[in-house]
Amino acid sequence: MAKQYHIQLNKGEVGKYVLLPGDPGRVPQIAKFFDSAQQMAENREFVTYTGEVAGIPISATSTGIGCPSAAICVEELARIGAQVFIRVGTAGSLQENVDLGHLVVTTGSIRDEGTSRQYLPLSYPAVSDLGVTSALAEAAGKLGLPHHMGITHCKDAFYAEFTEGHPMSEDWTRRWTVWRRAGVLATSMESAAIFVIASIKGLRAGEVLAVVGLAYKDHPVLEGNKGIDEAIQVAIEAVKILEGKS
């Protein structure tokens, strides 16, 4: 099989498990938790390191921001042997009890983006794999980290949540109010496409998010990298749980 065009990887260069941050700079941060980590490729927004955790082959590949590049990443990784995907990302909270530094384990995602609609109509749900999601929740509990499980929101436009001066500010304010009333925990930008593609291809996918912003405030708060190391640790512990090595 030829090297994959965008991620520039061949079969055998990634593990069964792949952690998916958005930020290329976060891949070496994840790789610090691997044994014998090696950088395998770097092209465009896609950076990959591969190593082991408790003897389990594992990789980390950045997806870039948003569903279009995340879809490319998952498609190409699947072609070369990846089977289980765990998005390790950041999010803005939509609920007052979901605070900065807390973790969110996504059970399903609102498909408020365009990429997944290129695969299936909106009536098809974007849901995480039950086993992966359960392992993430178990890992967060085992590590004693504050976490929440539930529905998250997936969007294309990051600054749509900053409604001041937005041409559709009234519409967006109303939509955020509806999602909050419905109990949606947080908003991010990649999960819907990852979940839909994994589902239709018979793969497994889950997501753990570090809350770095408070999207429900009139002037949303952003707080850098709170909780990211903890989200990484939860993802790695979940891999061990899934392999029976925890």
C-alpha positions, 0 to 999 in steps of 0.5 A: 500500500502506498504512503498515505497522501496527507499524513505521509505514513505507511502501514506498520507505522501506527499502532492499533490505538491512536490519540488525536489532538488537534494541535500539532504541538501537542503530539510531542506532549502526548509522546512524553507519556509513551515508551520508545516514542519516535516521530514518524511523520510531519506534513501540513497539520498532521504530526505523528509519533508512535511508541508503546504504553505497557507494551501496547503499540500506540500513536498520536496524530494531530488532526488540525482544527475542525472536522474537514482535516480530522476526517482526512486524518481518520480516513488515512489512519484507518487505511494503514491499520489504526482501529481505535481513536481517542480524541484528546482535545480542548473545549468550551464549557456550556454549563456552570458546573463544568469548570475550567480544568474539568474533563468531559467524556463525550457520549454523543455529539451534536452535528452542527458542522458540515463535514459529517453531512457529506457522509450521512444525513443528520438523522444519523447520530454521532455517537462514541463507542460505548467501550471506549467511552466507559474506559475513559470514564473509568480512567478519569475516576481511577485517577481522581479527576473531576469529569463529566459524561454527556453530549457535546456540541461540534461546530465549524466556526470557533468564533461563532460562540463570541457573538458580540459583533457577529452578523447572526449574534441573535441567532447564535445567542438563542442557539447557545441558550437552547443547547445549555437548556438541553444539558449539552456540556461543552463545545468543540470542533472535531468529534462529530466527523470522527464519530460518524466515520468511525461508526460507518467503518466499523472502527471505535472512537471516543473523546476526552476534552479538557475545558479551557474556556467558559463559552456560556459567559457573555464574554467567553473566557479562555484559559490556555492549557488547563487540564490537557495533561490530565486528559492525556493521562486519562486517554492512556489509562483508558487504552490500558483498560481496554487492553486489560493491562490497567 
